[in-house]
């Protein structure tokens, strides 16, 4: 009789470059490798782009098949190559379970795993699907392909409902992201004290510098507060395509030196420890992992109640404040409230640390393991 205990697992993701889903992949891989599992991580992107360190026993396979296609025929051919290459990896590694992370990886695994004996193929969404349109061809492939997977996990119940309604997925369990505390330190390392003036309080936000994260709105809110709070500064950690636009916005508001964008940091945990308040300004999320990490470090938080994630993390007036999505006035008011009140920040921070247990690696990894065993029965 076949054992229901998984010991051979393959994780497939586009890359291990900086990002929340990529960090989750690395954390899960390292956790299971430390337990003695045979773990393989396969990516389309080259290993040279990796931003996360892996346990020495994790096998790393880079297919080197990333990149944009110039036209529809090229895209069709390139994705056939990706499916074929992943199929060969599945035959070579022979995992009991293959777990894809993020939408396009899910679709590629759905087709690559067809007919490969002994492999349970699972997909996982890490964004709220209706807020991130893949384009007509990929949307069709997702709708059909998800029906070929044994399960597709969602980070929230709202996302699970959408997947059940709009795709052929037969089983959509909800498994949130995990929080690792304390976070491992890796390069690049820049100590906050090397960058920040002594005596300044810090409003911190972390994420890719793109439209989704809404840092333009956050800078506008801080610009309204800066004059009345001269001992506060805003720090946004991350990189992305909107760096130039955000830097220009800082100059327009004459906030140079008060708003810092020092880049992506491998010691983000030390920045959480140094900060006083965390701000989430996303237009949409899949889970808002950085928000949960910040709270695990004891940061009181203010966040837009966007679709989806923050409302599953922040308990309003208990460990943080939720404000209506996209409402600049309400975001400014909530930030000003926290920046002005030491006692309120301390009260919320005292409960925020409960995120360490609510979203612990052991608890969330246990949910994954329960799913694996359930699908093997």
N, C-alpha and C positions, 0 to 999 in steps of 0.2 A: 504494500500500500504506500502511495506517495506521501512523503512528509508535507505537512502544511506550513512548515517553517522555511521562510525565504532565507537563502544564504548567498544567492548569486543575483545581483541586480545591476542593470545598466541604466544610466541616466543620460538622456539625450536632450541637448539644449543648443541654441545657435552659437553661443560663445560663453566664456567665463570672464568677459570684461566687466567693468564696474556696473552694478545695477542690483536692484532688490531681488529679482528672480534668480539671477546668477549667484548672489550671495546665499540664497536659500539652497540652491543646488549644491554648493560647496559645503555648507553646514551639514546637510543630510548625508552627503557622501562621506565626510570625515567622521560623523557620528557612527555610521554603520560600519565603516572600515575599522574603527577603534573597537567595535564589538566582534570583530573577526569575520565580517561578511566579505565576500569577493565583490568589490565595487569597481565598475568601469564608468567613466564619464566620456561620452563622445560628443564632439562639437563639429559644426560646419566650419567655424572660424579656426584659424591657426592658433596653436598653443602660445605663440609669442604675444597674443593679445590678452592672455589670462591676467586677471587682477587679484585672484584669490588663491591662497596657498592650499594645497591638498595634502591629506594624510599620505605618508610615503607608500602605503599599501594600495592606494587608489590607482587603478590602471587608467592612463590618459590616452585617448585616441582623438586625433584631429583629422578630419576628413579634408580640410582645406578646399571646401566647395562653397564658401560664402561669396557674397558679392551680388550686385544688382545685374539684372539682365536688360539688355538694351531694347528688346521688343518681345512680343508675345511668343513667336516661335522659339526664340532663345530661352525665354523663361520656361516654356514647356520642356525643352530639351534639358536645361540645367536641373530642373526639379526631378526629371526622370533619373538623371545621374545621381542626384542626392538620395533618392529612394533606393536605387540599386546599391549604392555604396553602404547605406545604413543596413540594408538587407544582408549584405555580406558580413558586416560587423555582427549582426545578430546571429548569423550562422557560425561565425568564428567564436564568439564569446559564450554563446549558449546560456543566456541568463534565464532564470526562472521568471523574472519580471523585468520588463522594459518600461521605464517611466519617462515620458516626454514632458518638457516644461516650456510653456507658452504656445500660442495658437498654431503658428506655422510648423513648429516642431511636432506638435500633436498630429497634424495632418500627415506629415511625412512619415511618422511612425505608423499611423493607421494603415497606410498602404504598404510600407516596407515589411510589416510584420505578418501580412497575409500569407498563410500557408507555411510559415516557419514553425515547425513543431515545438511544443513545450514552452512557448513564450506567451506570457500574459501581458498584453500591451495596454498601458494606462496613459491617458492624457491629463494635463493639469492646466487650467486657465489661471493667469496671474494678472488679469485686467478685467474690468467689467465690460463684457463684449460689446454692448450697444454703444459704448462711448469711444470705441476704437475700431473704426470700420477698416476691414482688411482689403477692401476692393472686391468687386463682383466675383472674379474667378476664385479667390481664396475663400470668400464667404460661402460659395457653393460647395467647394471642397470640404470646408469645415462642416457644413450641414450634413453632407453625405458621409464624410470620413469618420466623424465622431460615432456613427453607428457601428463602425468596425472595431471600436475599442471596447475593452471589457468594462471600463469606467472612465469618466472624465470628472476630475475633481474641480470644485469651485472654492474660492476663498470666502464667499459670503452666501447667504441664502438668496439674496436678490440675484446674484449672478447664476446660482444654480437654477432658479426658476426660469431665467432667460434661456439657458442652455436646454432645459427640458422642453421649452416651448418652441425654440427656433432651430434646433438641430435634431438629428436622429439618435443622440446619445441615449442609451438605455438605462444608465445608472449614473447619477451625479451626486456623490456625497460631498459634504462641505468639510474642508480641512483648511484652517487658516494658516498663515505663515507663522514661523516660530521666531522667537527672540533669543539670541545668544547673549548671555551676560556673565562676565564681562566680555566685550568683543575682542577678538584676537587683533594684535597689532601687526601690520605689515607695511611695506613701503607704498607710497611715500609717507614719511613721518615728519610732521612739522608740529612742534609743541605749541599750544595756544599762547603761552607766555612769550614766545618768540615773535608773535604777530600782533597780539592785542596789547593796548596800553594798560598799564597797571591801574586798578581802581575802577575800571569800566564794567558795568553790567552788560550781559550779552543776551540778545535775542537771537536764537539760532534756528536755521532751517537747513535741511539736507536733501539733495536730489539732483537729478539731471536738469541742466539749464535748458528747458524746452517749454513749450506752451502749456503742456499738461500741468506742470508744477505751479504755475501761477505766480512765479516770483515777481513778475511785473506788478501784480496787485499788492503783494507784500511790501515791495519797495514804496509804492504809493501810500500804503497805510503808515509805514514808518516815517515817511516824509511829513505826514500830518502830525506825528507825535514827537519828532526829533527836537523841536524847539523847547517843548515843555519837559523833556526828559534828557537833559544834556549829559547825564552820566550813563546813558545807554547807547549801545551800538548794535547794528544788525550784521550778522555773519551768515552767508549762504555758502555752504560747502557743496561742490559739484562742478561738473563740466558739461558742456553741451553747445548746441548751435546758436543759442540766444545770448551767449556771453557778451558779444559786442553791443547788442541792443540794451542789455541790462546795465552794462558799464556806462553807456551813453545816458540812460535814464538817471543813474546816480549823479552824473555830472550836471544834468539839467536841474536837479533838485539841490545842487550844491552840497552834496552829502559825501564827497570824497573824504575818506578817513573815518566817516561814521558808518558807512556801509562797505563791508569787505566781501570780496569773492575770491578767496585764496585758492580755489581749485578743489580737486578730489583728494581726500586724505585717507591714508591707510590706518590712521590712529583716530578714527572718528569717535571712538569711545571716550578718549581724553577730551575731545571737544564737547561732548555731552556733559562730562563732569565739570567742565569749566563754565558752562552756560547757566543762565538763570531762568529762561523761559524758552519753550520750543513753539514755533509757529508752523502750521500746516495750511498752505494756501492753494492746494491743488484744485484744478477744475474737475478732475475725476481721478479715481484711484482704482486699484485692484484690491488693495488691502491697507496701504500706507505703512509699510514696514518701518521706515525711519521714525515715524511718529511713535510706534510701539517701542522701538529701541530707546528713544529719548525718554519715554516715561519709565522704562525699566531702570534707567539711570537716575530716576528721581526728579525729572524735569516736569513741572506743571506745563500743560499744553493748551494752546488755542488752535482750533482747526475749523475750516469750512466743513459743514456737514454735506460733503459732496457724495456723489455716487462713485464708489461705495467704499466702505472700510472704516473711516473715522468714527462713525456711530457705533461700530462694533468694538472699538478700542477705548475711546474716551467715554467715561461715565459722567455726564454733564453735571457740573457743580460738585462732583465727588473727587475726581482726579484731573479735571481739565474743563475747558469750556468749548462747546460747539456753537457755531454761528451759522446763519443761513448761507447756503452755497453761493459764492460769487458776490456777496454783499460787502462792499468795501467799507461802508459806514459801520456796520456791525463788527467787522473784523478790527477796525481801528478802535472802536469802543472797548472791545474785549481785551485787546492787547494793552490799551491804556490802563484798564482796570487792574490787570496783573502787574504791569510795570510800576504802578503807584502803590501797591499794597504788599508789604513784606509778609504780613500775617496770612493773607490769602494764598500767596505763593507757597508758604510753608505748609499750610493745611492741605492744599492740593497735592503737593510733592509727597507728603506722607502717605497718600493713597496711591499715587502714580506708580510707586515701586512694586505694587502688586502685579504689574504687568510681567514681572520676571517669572512668576508662577503661572499666571493666566495663559501666557504664550510660551512657556518654557520649551526648550528643544526636546527634552525627554517626553513631555506630554504630547507635543505635536508629532514627533517621530513615532510615538506609540499609536497614534491615530492612523498613521500610514501603515504601520506594521499590522494593525488590525484589519485594514483594508486588504493588504496583500494576502493575508491568511484566509480572509473571507472569500476572495476570488479564486483561491487555489482549491477550495473544497469541492 
